[in-house]
Structure formats: C-alpha cells, structure tokens
Amino acid sequence: MKADLHGYLKDGRETLLWKLDGLGEYDIRRPLTRTATNLLGLVKHAAVGEILYFGVVFGRPFEHELPYVGEGAEPNADMWATADETREEIVDRYRRAIAHADATIDALGLDAVGRVPWWREQEVTLHHVLVHVTAETQRHVGHADIVRELIDGGVGLLPGHGNLPPVDEAWWRDHHRRVEQAALDAAARGE
C-alpha cells in the first residue's frame, strides 16, 4: 500500500515539474488568475508542503530555513517567485525537498505518528500525511495543467502521455463552440 501511495505522489511531482518545460521566465512566473496562480509558484509551494509535512511533522527538519514560511512571512510568499529567485533554485529546492520526503517515507512505517502543529487534530500517521500530500500535489498539478493550457495550449498528464483524444485543432474549436453554445442555451432557459 505504501508503494502505491508513494507512486501517485511521485507521478504528481513529475507532472508538476514537467509543466515548466519549454517555457521562458515570464511564462513560468506570470499570474493567470485573480489570486496570481503561476507555474513556478506552484512548484515553490509544493516544495514547502513536502518539507513541512514529511520533515517538521515527523521531527525530521529540512537542511535550510525557508524565509517565506512561518511567523513574519508575507502572506502567500510561497506561491510566487521574486525576480531574484531563479527557476533553478526553486526546482533544486523542490528536488531536495522530494529527496528529504522520500527518506522519511522510506524510513517510517505507515503507522508512524507525527504531529501537525497547524492542524486542529494534530496527531497524524504517515499514512494520513502521505494521502494528504498526494491529494494536495495532484490538486496543484490540476492548477498547473490549466495554467499551462492558458499559456500555450499545452495539456497532458505526463510527458508522452497527453491523455486527451487524438483530434486536431479544428475539432477543439468546434468542441469549444458547442460547449459555449450549450452554456448560452442553458442560461437562456434560466437554468
């Protein structure tokens, strides 16, 4: 069971990093929602999650302090990259956070107990944390998928596995038109 859960987490991590491929600095950083969701910020945030949940929660601190997390940190500072933070630094930190998290996952049994100080019910097991972080990572992969599609139309689950029907651009334009028309027709009926 642990290997299955860990496998889903690994897939999500790989996809999240893949969403950065082929894009320039502006595109990986630009905010595409009202809340400023951006690709590099999602990676930075995912690194924080891995560090906190698989490090702090199980008494296995990460090698470096994160100035954009905790008391005194600017709200949402882990959700975007400053101009001085490089893609390489953030991706490297995420990879190191993953290695640290994987060491915790490998070292502990699913029933190992940890403590989440920022939760109301603070006592958790590795199983609970593994499910939680996997769900959160996959949620952020969904965000990244939409953001990437808004940037350049790129979609897909994993490199080489687009998981969408093999159709051309004309089909997508027609499909988009049909979905838009259905929305307009439903609105006209008052639904």
Secondary structure, DSSP 4 states (H G I P E B T S, - for coil): -HHHHHHHHHHHHHHHHHTTTT--HHHHH---STT---HHHHHHHHHHHHHHHHTGGGT---SS--TTSSTTPPTTGGGS--TTS-HHHHHHHHHHHHHHHHHHHHHS-TT-EEE-TTSSS-EEEHHHHHHHHHHHHHHHHHHHHHHHHHHH----SBTTB--S----HHHHHHHHHHHHHHHHHHHHTT-
